[in-house]
Amino acid sequence: MSIAEQFEQKINQGDLPKPVPKFLVTAARAALWIFLALVVSLGSLSAGVAAWFMTDPVALSGAAAGASWVDLFLQALPMFWVVIALLCGFLAIIIFIKSARGYKYRRVYVVTACLVGFLALGAALASAGVSDTIDKMAYENIPQYNGLSKPRMLHLMKPDSGFIIGRVQTMDGSRLVIRDPGGGVWEVRLDRETNIPVHFKIQIGDCVRILGDASSTIFTTDARDIKPCPRGIRHMPPQPPPVIER
């Protein structure tokens, strides 16, 4: 008995399962493509935030004394977004390959297209300022995400080496008052030799990193360099204005 005859016999005997309704097939395909679009969107956003961190012009390398490039690369916040982007990329590739017509394309082409697409979209989102917004939203809405910034803060908060960070509470022409992540209040003295980037206009509430001659006993420092905090630290929770007794 041929295969055609076997099928005909099963049809006549009612042994074959009922065909799936067309609208269910269409709905399943639509759901699959919607899920693929969501995965690609999340992956692109994650890649954008990762690129935004790694291309920070105010990197930690200048302040994290003794840290190798491996230590800097493996800091939690950038890698958090890298891992999400990689997982989304893997899911996107699997979903596309398993789709109705995905078998037509060689996997190397699919992987390459996914990689290039994520990098291009991520770079565009980072340059458009979207990554900064996403990082701030994650900081405000995901408590566990806040803890990932602590190792980065510890890299910068080294008073014995002259490095301190904090949020500006008050300021005038020759003095800043900042509060560090631990709640300590520092008086930062400025003079004509203090180096401040031209593009950086210090305002109340800004997170700054300072290199100078710091004293952790009286919480003062004569600043030699003042720069904005690296990305991922700028969203330190604001503290109430301190009162300094004179």
FENZILIN-V839310 format. One record per pair of residues at least 6 apart in sequence whose ideal C-beta (glycine too) atoms are under 8 Angstrom apart, sorted by the first residue. I is the first residue (numbers start at 1). J is the second residue. Records with the same first field share a line. If there is no record, write none. Layout:
I=J  J
This chain:
1=9
7=16
10=16
29=99  100
32=95  99
33=99
35=95
36=92  95  96  99
39=88  91  92  95
40=88  92  117  118
42=84  88
43=84  85  87  88  89  91  92  118
44=85  117  118  121  122  125
45=122  125  130  131  134
46=81  82  84  85  88  122
47=81  85  118  119  121  122
48=121  122  123  124  125  126  130  131  134
49=81  122  126  131  134  135
50=78  81  82  85  122
51=119  122  123  126  131
52=126  131  132  135  231
53=77  78  81  231  232
54=73  78
55=126
56=230  231
58=209  227  228  229  230  231
59=72  230
60=67  72  75  152  155  156  230
61=67  69  72
63=155  156  158  163  209  211
64=71  72  155  156
65=158  161  163
67=155
73=79
75=151  152
76=148  149  151  152
77=148  149  152  232
78=232
80=145  148
85=118  122
88=118
89=114  115  118
92=114
93=107  110  111  114
96=102  105  110  114
97=103  105  107  110
102=110
125=131
132=231
135=231  232  235
136=235
138=145
139=145  146  149  235
140=235
148=232
149=232  233  235  236
150=181
152=230  232  233
153=165  181  233  236
156=163  164  165  209  229  230  233
157=163  164  165  180  181  182
158=164
159=214  215  216  221
160=214  216
162=211  212  213  214  221  224
163=209  210  211  214
164=178  180  186  209  210  212  214  221
165=178  180  181  207  208  209  210  229  233
166=178  179  180  181  184  186  207  208  210
167=178  179  205  206  207  208  236  238  239
168=176  177  178  202  203  204  205  206  207  208
169=177  178  179  185  204  239  241  242
170=176  177  204  241  242
171=177  202  204
173=190
174=189  190  191
175=187  188  189  190
176=187  188  190  202  208  223  226
177=185  186  187  188  242  244
178=185  186  188  208  210
179=185  186  239  242
180=186
181=236
183=239
184=219
185=219  242  244
186=214  219  220  221
187=219  220  221  244
188=210  212  220  221  223  226
189=220  221  222  223
190=223  226
191=222
193=224
194=223  224  225  226
195=224  225  226
196=202  225  226  227
197=227  228
200=226  227  228
202=208  226
205=238
206=228
207=228  229  233  234  235  236
208=226  227  228  229
209=226  227  228  229  230
210=221  223  225  226
211=223  224  225
212=221  222  223  224  225
213=221  222  224
214=220  221
215=221
228=234
229=236
